[in-house]
Amino acid sequence: MSHVVAGSTTQNNGHVAGKRLGLKKYAGEKVKAGNIIVRQNGSVYHAGNNTYVGKTFSIHAKVDGTVQFRRMSGSKRGKYFIDVVE
């Protein structure tokens, strides 16, 4: 009788495609209404003027324009907001 339990193989674990998160449009880039600006998990970036947050926390442009990033001071210090300026 064996004194150790047989080990299982873990060779086929962990083969999962990446989620392709991150910035899709950068500051100064032109966007059209509905374009995705950021894909993210959780609210690292927050929706500013002329943007909205989707179900998966992705930030989209509401109108055609140019992307702008801003960092808040005061009570919202350190938070990043994304705006679309017409």
Backbone as a chain_set.jsonl record, in Angstrom:
{"seq": "MSHVVAGSTTQNNGHVAGKRLGLKKYAGEKVKAGNIIVRQNGSVYHAGNNTYVGKTFSIHAKVDGTVQFRRMSGSKRGKYFIDVVE", "coords": {"N": [[0.843, -1.177, 0.0], [0.494, 2.237, -0.793], [2.186, 5.059, 0.601], [1.855, 7.72, 0.001], [-0.303, 10.161, -1.543], [-1.363, 10.043, -4.888], [-0.187, 12.486, -7.127], [-1.774, 15.037, -9.072], [-1.797, 16.206, -12.5], [-0.925, 19.496, -13.56], [-0.745, 20.634, -15.988], [-2.377, 21.688, -18.012], [-3.566, 24.002, -17.084], [-4.389, 27.491, -16.743], [-4.365, 28.609, -19.311], [-5.55, 31.148, -20.514], [-7.03, 33.722, -22.333], [-5.997, 37.179, -22.455], [-7.712, 40.123, -21.164], [-7.704, 42.458, -22.569], [-7.656, 45.102, -21.478], [-7.467, 48.624, -20.588], [-6.269, 51.889, -21.75], [-7.809, 53.071, -24.641], [-8.061, 55.263, -26.243], [-6.115, 58.206, -26.368], [-5.039, 61.291, -24.705], [-5.921, 64.198, -26.465], [-6.658, 62.891, -28.767], [-9.02, 62.423, -31.416], [-12.439, 61.548, -31.055], [-15.424, 59.711, -31.79], [-18.96, 59.81, -31.129], [-19.925, 57.34, -28.844], [-17.605, 55.861, -29.013], [-15.191, 53.769, -27.385], [-13.23, 54.785, -24.7], [-11.766, 53.99, -22.453], [-11.15, 50.726, -21.227], [-11.842, 48.968, -18.355], [-11.533, 47.361, -15.113], [-13.468, 47.959, -12.401], [-13.526, 51.311, -10.972], [-11.153, 53.025, -11.887], [-10.569, 55.179, -13.565], [-12.746, 57.95, -13.913], [-15.941, 58.979, -15.195], [-16.213, 61.997, -16.911], [-17.069, 65.167, -18.258], [-19.313, 64.917, -20.976], [-19.056, 62.141, -21.222], [-19.753, 58.661, -20.479], [-20.363, 55.842, -18.252], [-20.134, 52.441, -18.933], [-21.653, 49.142, -18.566], [-19.6, 47.409, -17.849], [-17.764, 49.018, -16.575], [-16.449, 50.437, -18.515], [-15.478, 53.416, -20.183], [-17.199, 55.616, -22.261], [-17.532, 57.822, -25.104], [-19.848, 60.494, -25.281], [-20.375, 62.423, -27.169], [-19.082, 63.722, -30.326], [-15.657, 64.661, -30.415], [-12.656, 65.769, -28.676], [-10.4, 63.95, -26.642], [-9.739, 64.461, -23.199], [-7.81, 64.487, -20.247], [-8.065, 64.845, -16.706], [-6.893, 65.606, -13.427], [-8.169, 65.577, -10.229], [-8.359, 68.012, -7.567], [-8.648, 69.006, -4.103], [-11.548, 67.841, -2.4], [-11.894, 65.565, -3.94], [-9.348, 64.647, -4.423], [-6.683, 63.419, -6.38], [-8.172, 61.731, -8.01], [-8.834, 60.535, -11.279], [-10.342, 61.98, -14.057], [-12.126, 61.739, -17.117], [-12.715, 63.618, -19.941], [-14.639, 64.677, -22.805], [-14.058, 67.049, -25.115], [-15.722, 69.33, -27.144]], "CA": [[0.0, 0.0, 0.0], [1.305, 3.444, -0.92], [2.15, 5.983, 1.736], [1.584, 9.085, -0.477], [-1.412, 10.277, -2.483], [-0.881, 10.34, -6.233], [-0.36, 13.885, -7.521], [-2.424, 15.246, -10.36], [-1.036, 17.097, -13.367], [-1.461, 20.85, -13.715], [-0.139, 21.085, -17.226], [-3.303, 22.39, -18.892], [-4.207, 25.112, -16.381], [-3.876, 28.842, -16.932], [-4.333, 29.055, -20.701], [-6.696, 32.038, -20.641], [-6.686, 34.929, -23.085], [-6.07, 38.434, -21.716], [-8.991, 40.827, -21.307], [-7.482, 43.651, -23.41], [-8.073, 46.282, -20.743], [-6.563, 49.77, -20.666], [-6.656, 53.048, -22.534], [-7.971, 52.845, -26.071], [-7.85, 56.58, -26.855], [-5.252, 59.002, -25.504], [-5.334, 62.725, -24.648], [-5.729, 64.879, -27.734], [-7.185, 62.11, -29.892], [-10.409, 62.661, -31.808], [-13.339, 60.411, -30.855], [-16.807, 59.859, -32.228], [-19.923, 59.428, -30.093], [-20.023, 55.904, -28.658], [-16.282, 55.234, -28.977], [-14.662, 53.384, -26.072], [-12.004, 55.497, -24.363], [-11.035, 53.151, -21.498], [-11.735, 49.476, -20.744], [-11.269, 48.801, -17.022], [-12.253, 46.645, -14.061], [-13.557, 48.918, -11.307], [-13.512, 52.709, -11.416], [-9.86, 53.7, -11.781], [-10.88, 56.446, -14.208], [-14.145, 58.319, -13.714], [-16.542, 59.683, -16.329], [-16.318, 63.446, -16.757], [-17.996, 65.841, -19.159], [-19.604, 64.292, -22.268], [-18.711, 60.715, -21.215], [-20.601, 57.853, -19.607], [-19.781, 54.568, -17.844], [-20.897, 51.276, -19.367], [-21.914, 48.1, -17.576], [-18.332, 46.796, -17.434], [-16.93, 50.137, -16.134], [-15.755, 51.078, -19.626], [-15.905, 54.803, -20.373], [-17.518, 55.881, -23.659], [-17.781, 59.22, -25.47], [-21.25, 60.816, -25.59], [-20.421, 63.3, -28.34], [-17.836, 63.814, -31.081], [-14.768, 65.669, -29.855], [-11.271, 65.438, -28.352], [-10.262, 63.387, -25.292], [-8.953, 65.245, -22.253], [-7.706, 63.895, -18.919], [-7.796, 65.803, -15.639], [-6.732, 65.031, -12.094], [-8.881, 66.477, -9.331], [-7.787, 68.448, -6.3], [-9.707, 69.24, -3.128], [-12.134, 66.658, -1.765], [-11.727, 64.422, -4.839], [-7.935, 64.72, -4.75], [-6.042, 62.233, -6.913], [-9.021, 60.962, -8.911], [-8.702, 60.869, -12.691], [-11.575, 62.127, -14.805], [-11.934, 61.805, -18.568], [-13.69, 64.487, -20.597], [-14.583, 64.846, -24.256], [-14.276, 68.464, -25.398], [-16.178, 69.491, -28.527]], "C": [[0.89, 1.242, 0.0], [1.134, 4.349, 0.299], [1.861, 7.418, 1.319], [0.434, 9.044, -1.478], [-0.838, 10.641, -3.845], [-1.181, 11.795, -6.592], [-1.011, 13.993, -8.873], [-1.582, 16.205, -11.196], [-1.717, 18.46, -13.423], [-0.956, 21.454, -15.014], [-1.078, 21.944, -18.071], [-4.026, 23.553, -18.217], [-3.592, 26.442, -16.808], [-3.793, 29.318, -18.362], [-5.582, 29.897, -20.982], [-6.249, 33.298, -21.367], [-6.819, 36.161, -22.201], [-7.355, 39.181, -22.027], [-8.897, 42.107, -22.131], [-8.006, 44.918, -22.754], [-7.089, 47.42, -20.991], [-7.127, 50.888, -21.519], [-6.735, 52.678, -24.004], [-7.782, 54.135, -26.86], [-7.07, 57.427, -25.862], [-5.63, 60.476, -25.58], [-5.004, 63.374, -25.99], [-6.258, 64.13, -28.934], [-8.64, 62.459, -30.147], [-11.219, 61.393, -31.574], [-14.708, 60.75, -31.432], [-17.71, 59.404, -31.095], [-20.038, 57.914, -30.043], [-18.688, 55.192, -28.616], [-15.879, 54.899, -27.547], [-13.351, 54.12, -25.85], [-11.143, 54.637, -23.444], [-11.831, 51.888, -21.24], [-11.068, 49.197, -19.408], [-12.135, 47.913, -16.147], [-12.29, 47.553, -12.849], [-13.395, 50.324, -11.839], [-12.172, 53.355, -11.109], [-9.99, 55.093, -12.369], [-12.376, 56.687, -14.056], [-14.648, 59.099, -14.919], [-16.688, 61.155, -16.012], [-17.367, 64.001, -17.703], [-18.085, 65.094, -20.488], [-19.119, 62.849, -22.358], [-19.685, 59.982, -20.31], [-19.928, 56.515, -19.347], [-20.708, 53.447, -18.292], [-21.027, 50.255, -18.251], [-20.63, 47.482, -17.032], [-17.307, 47.848, -17.005], [-16.139, 50.773, -17.273], [-16.343, 52.472, -19.826], [-16.031, 55.077, -21.868], [-17.702, 57.378, -23.858], [-19.258, 59.403, -25.782], [-21.375, 61.594, -26.894], [-19.101, 63.197, -29.101], [-16.966, 64.9, -30.466], [-13.372, 65.127, -29.612], [-11.192, 64.981, -26.904], [-9.354, 64.278, -24.452], [-8.967, 64.544, -20.905], [-7.494, 65.009, -17.91], [-7.727, 65.078, -14.309], [-7.287, 66.037, -11.099], [-8.037, 66.855, -8.125], [-8.945, 68.708, -5.345], [-10.226, 67.945, -2.559], [-11.995, 65.402, -2.621], [-10.272, 64.289, -5.279], [-7.398, 63.375, -5.253], [-6.883, 61.421, -7.867], [-8.858, 61.467, -10.343], [-10.08, 60.911, -13.343], [-11.253, 62.26, -16.283], [-13.079, 62.617, -19.149], [-13.552, 64.362, -22.106], [-14.988, 66.283, -24.532], [-14.645, 68.604, -26.86], [-15.336, 70.507, -29.27]], "O": [[1.903, 1.296, 0.697], [0.077, 4.388, 0.929], [1.64, 8.267, 2.183], [0.219, 8.045, -2.165], [0.076, 11.461, -3.938], [-2.296, 12.275, -6.386], [-0.821, 13.13, -9.731], [-0.749, 16.935, -10.657], [-2.941, 18.556, -13.342], [-0.766, 22.667, -15.108], [-0.617, 22.841, -18.777], [-5.022, 24.04, -18.754], [-2.423, 26.506, -17.186], [-3.19, 30.361, -18.612], [-6.538, 29.43, -21.6], [-5.208, 33.871, -21.046], [-7.657, 36.192, -21.3], [-8.011, 38.909, -23.033], [-9.909, 42.768, -22.363], [-8.709, 45.71, -23.381], [-6.007, 47.206, -21.538], [-8.279, 50.855, -21.951], [-5.827, 52.044, -24.543], [-7.384, 54.097, -28.025], [-7.326, 57.378, -24.659], [-6.444, 60.869, -26.416], [-3.947, 63.129, -26.572], [-6.303, 64.689, -30.03], [-9.397, 62.753, -29.221], [-10.749, 60.291, -31.859], [-15.09, 61.915, -31.543], [-17.269, 58.687, -30.197], [-20.226, 57.269, -31.074], [-18.63, 54.027, -28.222], [-16.183, 55.643, -26.615], [-12.463, 54.088, -26.702], [-9.928, 54.557, -23.628], [-13.046, 51.947, -21.054], [-9.839, 49.189, -19.33], [-13.324, 47.735, -16.409], [-11.236, 47.891, -12.311], [-13.154, 50.514, -13.031], [-12.064, 54.147, -10.172], [-9.575, 56.075, -11.754], [-13.172, 55.748, -14.07], [-13.88, 59.794, -15.585], [-17.223, 61.522, -14.966], [-18.414, 63.392, -17.922], [-17.07, 64.69, -21.054], [-18.802, 62.374, -23.448], [-20.358, 60.591, -19.479], [-19.049, 56.09, -20.097], [-21.915, 53.495, -18.059], [-20.568, 50.478, -17.131], [-20.584, 47.075, -15.871], [-16.104, 47.593, -17.066], [-15.242, 51.576, -17.017], [-17.544, 52.683, -19.661], [-15.111, 54.813, -22.643], [-17.99, 58.113, -22.912], [-19.859, 58.574, -26.465], [-22.352, 61.447, -27.628], [-18.122, 62.654, -28.588], [-17.471, 65.94, -30.045], [-12.947, 64.16, -30.245], [-11.842, 65.559, -26.033], [-8.337, 64.781, -24.929], [-10.009, 64.059, -20.465], [-6.829, 66.002, -18.205], [-8.405, 64.074, -14.089], [-6.919, 67.212, -11.122], [-7.131, 66.127, -7.718], [-10.106, 68.633, -5.748], [-9.447, 67.039, -2.263], [-11.979, 64.291, -2.09], [-10.004, 63.858, -6.401], [-7.626, 62.333, -4.638], [-6.365, 60.494, -8.49], [-8.756, 62.67, -10.584], [-10.879, 59.986, -13.194], [-10.226, 62.828, -16.654], [-14.251, 62.346, -18.888], [-12.497, 63.993, -22.621], [-16.108, 66.695, -24.229], [-13.962, 68.061, -27.728], [-15.579, 70.767, -30.448]]}, "num_chains": 1, "name": "protein.A"}
